Amino acid sequence: QVQLVESGGGLVQAGGSLRLSCAASGRTFSSYGMGWFRQAPGKERAFVAAISWRGGSTYYADSVKGRFTISRDNAKNTVYLQMNSLKPEDTAVYYCAATVRTLATMTSEYNYWGQGTQVTDSP
């Protein structure tokens, strides 16, 4: 059982930066692949970024590649999403998720979800 809590969301101007954090409970954090997803009003939840158990492998959606960076600190049971060059289309609720797989990009592959944190990018 894993519980996830996101933080770091807020209102930023287009082109700005924001770092999201996801704090996970439990001693087995390093056994889970982690991912970030986002859901904008009227749209389905979409994949943003994923990172493997030990952080050796990452994968990004084309829409954020080169702008966002996912990382993890297993000693702190925390996953981060550094977001740079933010665009209005990045506005969404961002969710942290955990999967028993080493690396996954599909919503259905994730077993645990946080409550989400709102990110709003102004024009």
Accessible surface in RSA format (square Angstrom, percent):
REM  Atomic radii and reference values for relative SASA: ProtOr
REM  Chains: A
REM  Algorithm: Lee & Richards
REM  Probe-radius: 1.40
REM  Slices: 20
REM RES _ NUM      All-atoms   Total-Side   Main-Chain    Non-polar    All polar
REM                ABS   REL    ABS   REL    ABS   REL    ABS   REL    ABS   REL
RES GLN A   1   164.47  92.0 114.71  83.8  49.76 118.5  48.01 102.2 116.46  88.3
RES VAL A   2     7.52   4.9   1.85   1.7   5.66  13.6   2.09   1.8   5.43  14.7
RES GLN A   3   124.36  69.5 119.54  87.4   4.82  11.5  30.39  64.7  93.97  71.3
RES LEU A   4    10.11   5.6   0.16   0.1   9.95  25.0   0.16   0.1   9.95  26.8
RES VAL A   5    98.40  64.8  95.27  86.2   3.14   7.6  96.74  84.1   1.67   4.5
RES GLU A   6    16.57   9.5   1.24   0.9  15.32  36.5   0.00   0.0  16.57  13.5
RES SER A   7    60.20  50.9  55.83  74.5   4.37  10.1  40.34  85.9  19.85  27.8
RES GLY A   8    37.67  46.5   0.00   N/A  37.67  46.5  25.47  69.9  12.20  27.3
RES GLY A   9    29.78  36.7   0.00   N/A  29.78  36.7   2.13   5.8  27.65  61.9
RES GLY A  10    30.29  37.4   0.00   N/A  30.29  37.4  30.10  82.6   0.19   0.4
RES LEU A  11   130.10  72.5  99.27  71.0  30.83  77.5  99.28  69.7  30.83  83.0
RES VAL A  12    23.33  15.4  16.89  15.3   6.44  15.5  23.33  20.3   0.00   0.0
RES GLN A  13   141.84  79.3 137.59 100.6   4.24  10.1  38.79  82.6 103.04  78.2
RES ALA A  14    42.71  39.3  19.85  30.6  22.86  52.0  20.24  28.5  22.48  59.5
RES GLY A  15    53.75  66.3   0.00   N/A  53.75  66.3  28.78  79.0  24.97  55.9
RES GLY A  16    25.42  31.3   0.00   N/A  25.42  31.3  24.74  67.9   0.68   1.5
RES SER A  17    62.35  52.7  40.48  54.0  21.87  50.4  23.73  50.5  38.61  54.1
RES LEU A  18    32.56  18.1  27.81  19.9   4.75  11.9  32.56  22.9   0.00   0.0
RES ARG A  19   132.96  55.8 118.86  60.6  14.10  33.6  26.54  36.3 106.42  64.5
RES LEU A  20     0.00   0.0   0.00   0.0   0.00   0.0   0.00   0.0   0.00   0.0
RES SER A  21    23.64  20.0  23.64  31.6   0.00   0.0  12.42  26.5  11.22  15.7
RES CYS A  22     0.01   0.0   0.01   0.0   0.00   0.0   0.00   0.0   0.01   0.0
RES ALA A  23    54.54  50.1  51.14  78.9   3.40   7.7  51.60  72.7   2.94   7.8
RES ALA A  24    10.61   9.8   0.00   0.0  10.61  24.1   1.52   2.1   9.09  24.1
RES SER A  25    51.95  43.9  42.52  56.8   9.43  21.7  44.96  95.7   7.00   9.8
RES GLY A  26    40.91  50.4   0.00   N/A  40.91  50.4  28.87  79.2  12.04  27.0
RES ARG A  27   242.19 101.7 204.03 104.0  38.16  90.8  82.23 112.4 159.96  96.9
RES THR A  28    75.42  53.6  73.04  74.0   2.38   5.7  63.52  85.3  11.89  18.0
RES PHE A  29     3.12   1.6   2.47   1.5   0.64   1.7   2.63   1.6   0.49   1.4
RES SER A  30    50.64  42.8  45.91  61.3   4.73  10.9  16.85  35.9  33.80  47.3
RES SER A  31    57.32  48.4  50.62  67.6   6.70  15.4  23.95  51.0  33.36  46.7
RES TYR A  32    23.99  11.2  23.99  13.7   0.00   0.0   5.48   4.1  18.51  22.8
RES GLY A  33     0.08   0.1   0.00   N/A   0.08   0.1   0.08   0.2   0.00   0.0
RES MET A  34     1.10   0.6   0.35   0.2   0.75   1.8   0.00   0.0   1.10   1.5
RES GLY A  35     0.00   0.0   0.00   N/A   0.00   0.0   0.00   0.0   0.00   0.0
RES TRP A  36     0.00   0.0   0.00   0.0   0.00   0.0   0.00   0.0   0.00   0.0
RES PHE A  37     0.72   0.4   0.72   0.4   0.00   0.0   0.72   0.4   0.00   0.0
RES ARG A  38    29.56  12.4  28.67  14.6   0.89   2.1   4.48   6.1  25.08  15.2
RES GLN A  39    66.21  37.0  61.87  45.2   4.33  10.3  11.30  24.1  54.90  41.6
RES ALA A  40    22.13  20.3  18.09  27.9   4.03   9.2  18.68  26.3   3.44   9.1
RES PRO A  41   124.05  90.4  94.85  86.5  29.20 106.2 107.25  88.5  16.80 104.4
RES GLY A  42    91.35 112.7   0.00   N/A  91.35 112.7  44.97 123.4  46.38 103.9
RES LYS A  43   144.34  70.4 130.33  80.0  14.01  33.4  84.52  76.1  59.82  63.7
RES GLU A  44   154.42  88.7 143.16 108.3  11.26  26.8  58.88 113.9  95.54  78.0
RES ARG A  45    84.28  35.4  66.26  33.8  18.03  42.9   8.61  11.8  75.67  45.9
RES ALA A  46    47.99  44.1  42.91  66.2   5.08  11.6  47.99  67.6   0.00   0.0
RES PHE A  47    32.80  16.4  20.63  12.8  12.17  31.7  20.63  12.5  12.17  34.8
RES VAL A  48     0.11   0.1   0.07   0.1   0.04   0.1   0.11   0.1   0.00   0.0
RES ALA A  49     0.00   0.0   0.00   0.0   0.00   0.0   0.00   0.0   0.00   0.0
RES ALA A  50     0.26   0.2   0.26   0.4   0.00   0.0   0.26   0.4   0.00   0.0
RES ILE A  51     4.67   2.7   4.40   3.3   0.27   0.6   4.40   3.2   0.27   0.7
RES SER A  52    15.41  13.0  15.41  20.6   0.00   0.0  11.32  24.1   4.09   5.7
RES TRP A  53    99.06  39.8  99.06  47.9   0.00   0.0  99.06  52.8   0.00   0.0
RES ARG A  54   210.07  88.2 182.11  92.8  27.96  66.6  58.01  79.3 152.05  92.2
RES GLY A  55    27.24  33.6   0.00   N/A  27.24  33.6   6.25  17.2  20.99  47.0
RES GLY A  56    75.23  92.8   0.00   N/A  75.23  92.8  41.25 113.2  33.98  76.1
RES SER A  57    56.35  47.6  51.02  68.1   5.33  12.3  19.71  42.0  36.64  51.3
RES THR A  58    59.88  42.6  34.81  35.3  25.08  59.8  12.44  16.7  47.44  71.7
RES TYR A  59   122.16  57.0 119.85  68.2   2.31   6.0  73.76  55.4  48.40  59.7
RES TYR A  60    43.22  20.2  33.44  19.0   9.79  25.5  27.69  20.8  15.53  19.1
RES ALA A  61    20.70  19.0  14.26  22.0   6.44  14.6  20.70  29.2   0.00   0.0
RES ASP A  62   134.32  94.1 109.87 109.4  24.46  57.8  38.29  90.1  96.04  95.8
RES SER A  63    66.80  56.5  45.04  60.1  21.76  50.1  49.09 104.5  17.71  24.8
RES VAL A  64     0.33   0.2   0.27   0.2   0.06   0.1   0.33   0.3   0.00   0.0
RES LYS A  65   149.17  72.8 129.23  79.3  19.94  47.5  72.00  64.8  77.18  82.2
RES GLY A  66    80.85  99.7   0.00   N/A  80.85  99.7  40.99 112.5  39.86  89.3
RES ARG A  67    32.18  13.5  27.41  14.0   4.77  11.4  26.14  35.7   6.05   3.7
RES PHE A  68     5.39   2.7   0.00   0.0   5.39  14.0   0.00   0.0   5.39  15.4
RES THR A  69    72.85  51.8  72.17  73.2   0.68   1.6  44.64  60.0  28.21  42.6
RES ILE A  70     5.00   2.8   0.00   0.0   5.00  12.1   0.00   0.0   5.00  13.6
RES SER A  71    48.66  41.1  47.72  63.7   0.94   2.2  33.90  72.2  14.76  20.7
RES ARG A  72    30.12  12.6   2.91   1.5  27.21  64.8   3.69   5.0  26.43  16.0
RES ASP A  73    47.92  33.6  43.94  43.7   3.98   9.4  15.22  35.8  32.69  32.6
RES ASN A  74    46.52  32.1  31.89  30.8  14.63  35.2  20.62  49.6  25.90  25.0
RES ALA A  75   102.32  94.1  55.87  86.2  46.45 105.7  68.08  95.9  34.24  90.7
RES LYS A  76   140.43  68.5 118.34  72.6  22.09  52.6  73.36  66.0  67.07  71.4
RES ASN A  77    40.40  27.9  40.40  39.0   0.00   0.0   6.09  14.7  34.31  33.2
RES THR A  78    16.44  11.7  16.44  16.7   0.00   0.0   6.10   8.2  10.34  15.6
RES VAL A  79     0.00   0.0   0.00   0.0   0.00   0.0   0.00   0.0   0.00   0.0
RES TYR A  80    36.21  16.9  36.21  20.6   0.00   0.0  20.23  15.2  15.97  19.7
RES LEU A  81     0.00   0.0   0.00   0.0   0.00   0.0   0.00   0.0   0.00   0.0
RES GLN A  82    57.37  32.1  57.22  41.8   0.15   0.4  28.28  60.2  29.09  22.1
RES MET A  83     0.00   0.0   0.00   0.0   0.00   0.0   0.00   0.0   0.00   0.0
RES ASN A  84    58.79  40.5  58.79  56.8   0.00   0.0  15.56  37.5  43.22  41.8
RES SER A  85    58.66  49.6  54.59  72.9   4.07   9.4  18.18  38.7  40.47  56.7
RES LEU A  86     2.09   1.2   0.00   0.0   2.09   5.2   0.00   0.0   2.09   5.6
RES LYS A  87    86.76  42.3  86.26  52.9   0.50   1.2  40.62  36.6  46.15  49.2
RES PRO A  88    58.05  42.3  50.60  46.1   7.46  27.1  50.89  42.0   7.16  44.5
RES GLU A  89   115.91  66.5  90.51  68.5  25.40  60.5  57.44 111.1  58.47  47.7
RES ASP A  90     0.32   0.2   0.32   0.3   0.00   0.0   0.00   0.0   0.32   0.3
RES THR A  91    35.29  25.1  32.09  32.5   3.20   7.6  30.22  40.6   5.06   7.7
RES ALA A  92     1.45   1.3   0.84   1.3   0.61   1.4   1.45   2.0   0.00   0.0
RES VAL A  93    42.22  27.8  42.02  38.0   0.20   0.5  42.02  36.5   0.20   0.5
RES TYR A  94     0.00   0.0   0.00   0.0   0.00   0.0   0.00   0.0   0.00   0.0
RES TYR A  95    39.38  18.4  39.38  22.4   0.00   0.0   9.92   7.5  29.45  36.3
RES CYS A  96     0.00   0.0   0.00   0.0   0.00   0.0   0.00   0.0   0.00   0.0
RES ALA A  97     0.00   0.0   0.00   0.0   0.00   0.0   0.00   0.0   0.00   0.0
RES ALA A  98     0.19   0.2   0.19   0.3   0.00   0.0   0.19   0.3   0.00   0.0
RES THR A  99     0.12   0.1   0.12   0.1   0.00   0.0   0.12   0.2   0.00   0.0
RES VAL A 100    92.30  60.7  79.88  72.3  12.42  29.9  80.51  70.0  11.79  32.0
RES ARG A 101   131.06  55.0 124.39  63.4   6.67  15.9  36.66  50.1  94.40  57.2
RES THR A 102    67.87  48.3  65.90  66.8   1.97   4.7  37.37  50.2  30.50  46.1
RES LEU A 103    59.25  33.0  42.14  30.1  17.11  43.0  42.87  30.1  16.39  44.1
RES ALA A 104     5.07   4.7   0.00   0.0   5.07  11.5   4.90   6.9   0.17   0.5
RES THR A 105    50.76  36.1  43.96  44.6   6.80  16.2  19.05  25.6  31.71  47.9
RES MET A 106   117.47  60.8 113.17  74.9   4.30  10.2  84.74  72.0  32.73  43.4
RES THR A 107    48.25  34.3  42.32  42.9   5.93  14.1  34.48  46.3  13.77  20.8
RES SER A 108    96.74  81.7  56.08  74.8  40.66  93.7  57.01 121.4  39.72  55.7
RES GLU A 109    36.46  20.9  25.23  19.1  11.24  26.8  19.42  37.6  17.05  13.9
RES TYR A 110    13.57   6.3   0.39   0.2  13.18  34.3   0.04   0.0  13.53  16.7
RES ASN A 111    81.29  56.1  52.46  50.7  28.83  69.4  12.07  29.0  69.22  66.9
RES TYR A 112    50.92  23.8  47.85  27.2   3.07   8.0  23.09  17.4  27.83  34.3
RES TRP A 113    67.22  27.0  43.51  21.1  23.71  55.7  34.15  18.2  33.07  53.7
RES GLY A 114     5.38   6.6   0.00   N/A   5.38   6.6   0.53   1.5   4.85  10.9
RES GLN A 115   162.91  91.1 143.34 104.8  19.57  46.6  61.52 131.0 101.39  76.9
RES GLY A 116    21.29  26.3   0.00   N/A  21.29  26.3   0.34   0.9  20.95  46.9
RES THR A 117    19.57  13.9  13.75  13.9   5.82  13.9   8.26  11.1  11.31  17.1
RES GLN A 118    85.79  48.0  76.66  56.0   9.13  21.7  49.38 105.1  36.41  27.6
RES VAL A 119     0.00   0.0   0.00   0.0   0.00   0.0   0.00   0.0   0.00   0.0
RES THR A 120    47.23  33.6  47.23  47.9   0.00   0.0  35.18  47.2  12.05  18.2
RES ASP A 121     6.79   4.8   0.00   0.0   6.79  16.1   0.00   0.0   6.79   6.8
RES SER A 122    36.88  31.2  34.64  46.2   2.24   5.2  28.38  60.4   8.50  11.9
RES PRO A 123   149.71 109.1  98.08  89.4  51.63 187.7 117.09  96.7  32.62 202.7
END  Absolute sums over single chains surface
CHAIN  1 A     6458.4       4970.9       1487.5       3311.3       3147.1
END  Absolute sums over all chains
TOTAL          6458.4       4970.9       1487.5       3311.3       3147.1
